[in-house]
Amino acid sequence: MPNLSRRTFLVSAAVVAASAGPLGAAARAATRTPKVLVVGLDGCLLSRIKDADAPNLDALMTAGLTAPSSIYANPLAPTLSGPGWSTIITGVWPDKHNVKDNTFTGARFARYPDFLTRVETAKPQLVTYAVSSWAPITDTVFSSKVDTRVSTPSAEYDTGTASRAVAQLRDGNPDAVFVQLDNIDHAGHSYGAASQQYLDAIHGADAQVGQMVAAVKSRATYADEDWLIMVTADHGHTDPGGHGGSTLQERQTFMIATGPALAPGSVRHDVKMPDIAASALAHLGIALDPAWDLDGRPVQQPAPDDFDALRGQLQARVDETGIPASILGFTHTPPAGWSVDNSAMGGGGVTEWRGWSFTTDEFWTQTQRDQNRECNVRARDVFAVADGDEWSDKSLTGSFDSTLVSPAYPVTGGRTATLAYTTYYRQESPQKGEVLVSYDGAAPVSVRTYTADVPSRTETVTLQVPAGASTVRVRFRYTGGNNWYWVVDGVRITQ
């Protein structure tokens, strides 16, 4: 459909049937040939799948994992199909692949290629196939190294895309398949996400997904194959129709996935768009080279941190008014072993942000849109935030001075250790962020200071552990007033 922006819905749900024999499910999977199917439903909202007549997608959710997620907004990139599909297919966020719109100007696909190209490079004997209704995906995002790339003629649209995918899955011998269906996005643009037409488009796409899954299961070699199937979307839609902006609805995406490592009926909140590519590569037995600089991590290998354990303790809003009352999204109670020192913290202010808080993207970004909170893409699930800007939106006394204190991590004296954490820091003077460490309860020593903007990224700090020391504790101190904010997540010490 010309002149309509598309969103990529990566669908990769793993469909695995029990095979005969005495081996357990995991052992059987280890003896089978791994294969991947990713299905992208452009512009599809997970919430509307649940409202629609979508028995095949419902069955995949029952059989495996459902992971609601969210993406960026400007200035990182608008919620358009070009950036969305590029993120899903390359496994990195827009600040790396550099796709900012649907023209793909300045794309860094040579540095961050699509996951099928990585498959071809690592295991050229594997058969790769990509078909899409939106031609830029197969013309531009996937490289010529992919064995087969098909941009479906516009007259055939999703019908042609689905029929080609079904034929390949049923009659060919592909190892990794990517399929993009576009009609849900078209319905969103024409009628809005709140319309019956949008639900009807989901119903139609659901039937096509069902045909693909049936084609997989009908394969003569299916009992000897280990299929990971993932379904996803490149962005969401507003109720009136459209996307590109910073509302949470436009920023919505998800993963629905089935496979032997994914528990039936499970729900997770730590999954992000780049995980599609990483999960496909890992399933195919391709080691993720750190030099690739991927942002994704395999969904089959969850890595929750201490903060994620707080999800069940999250509360509804108190002073904030822009966040829906139904969303549970903050707590001041730290996880086990952690503490917050508010002895120098000012009084009053907005309750939710009085000192370090633990929150989620869904909650925090709705405090105030378009202040770059949407660009906190590398924090996952529950994270810690010190937000002097939002705290100052209510009468207060004093200034913001709060310290997040880690547990005492074991270390070996006389050796180096590495402190790693995900951070996102927006600066306005006189605000300051400071990372301090103390060994065996001694006085804290500063190891990093923030007085300028830092984009969402993983930081590493090399620590020289004093001889004889056995523990190290990390402190994150944020001072300021009506300034900006600091995010910390995924704190770990390795040695």
Sequence and secondary structure as in RCSB ss.txt:
>XXXX:A:sequence
MPNLSRRTFLVSAAVVAASAGPLGAAARAATRTPKVLVVGLDGCLLSRIKDADAPNLDALMTAGLTAPSSIYANP
LAPTLSGPGWSTIITGVWPDKHNVKDNTFTGARFARYPDFLTRVETAKPQLVTYAVSSWAPITDTVFSSKVDTRV
STPSAEYDTGTASRAVAQLRDGNPDAVFVQLDNIDHAGHSYGAASQQYLDAIHGADAQVGQMVAAVKSRATYADE
DWLIMVTADHGHTDPGGHGGSTLQERQTFMIATGPALAPGSVRHDVKMPDIAASALAHLGIALDPAWDLDGRPVQ
QPAPDDFDALRGQLQARVDETGIPASILGFTHTPPAGWSVDNSAMGGGGVTEWRGWSFTTDEFWTQTQRDQNREC
NVRARDVFAVADGDEWSDKSLTGSFDSTLVSPAYPVTGGRTATLAYTTYYRQESPQKGEVLVSYDGAAPVSVRTY
TADVPSRTETVTLQVPAGASTVRVRFRYTGGNNWYWVVDGVRITQ
>XXXX:A:secstr
 TT       EE       SSSS HHHHHHHSEEEEEEEEETT  HHHHHHS  HHHHHHHHHSEEEEEE   TT
T  S HHHHHHHHHHSS HHHH   STT TT  TTTS  HHHHHHHH TTS EEEEESSHHIIIIIS TTSSEEE
E  TTTHHHHHHHHHHHHHHHS  SEEEEEE HHHHHHHHH TTSHHHHHHHHHHHHHHHHHHHHHHT TTGGGE
EEEEEEE S    SSS  SS  TTTTEEEEEEESTTS TTEE S   TTHHHHHHHHHTT    GGG  S   TT
S    GGGGGGGG B  SS SSS TT   EES   TT EEE TT  EES GGGSSSEEE HHHHTTSSTTSSGGG
 TT  SSEEEEEHHHHTTS EES EEEEEEEEEEE  TTSEEEEEEEEEEE  TT EEEEEEEETT   EEEEEE
 S EEEEEEEEEEE  TT  EEEEEEEEEESSS EEEEEEEEEE 
